[in-house]
Amino acid sequence: MSYIITSACIDEKAADCVDVCPVDCIEEGPDQYFIDSDICIECGACEVACPVGAVFYDTDLPEEEKHMIQKAENFYKSK
């Protein structure tokens, strides 16, 4: 995996992460942004830029946010 955008982004969509991503791996979904793990270079710029603390590296993801991995996978499968 890579970085995951968690539920703090839902309906927030500040987009600061999109502005700093050097490889354009962040896409807007219906209710939040998602990071494409196939494109992400794991630079961490999105994590630092997020004003609501919604971005975590997958190994640092809080237990209550682990369901967001599947949500991101489903988003990219549906494209």
URWO-V837262 format. One line per field, one symbol per residue. ss: DSSP state (A for helix, B for strand, O for the rest). phi: phi as a letter, one per 30 degrees, with the letter a starting at -180 (. if undefined). psi: psi as a letter, one per 20 degrees, with the letter a starting at -180 (. if undefined). A space follows every 10 residues. Layout:
ss = ???
phi = ???
psi = ???
This chain:
ss = OOBBBOAAAO OOOOOAAAAA OOOOOBBBOO OOBBBOOOOO OOOOAAAAAO OOOOBBBAAA OOAAAOAAAA AAAAAAAOO
phi = .adbccddde idhdiedddc ddchccbdcd bacbcdddce chdidddddd dciccbdedc ddedcddddd ddddedddd
psi = bcqppaiihp jflhjhhghi pijljpqpah irqqpoihhp jlhjhhghho ijkipqqhij pqgijhihgh ggghghhi.
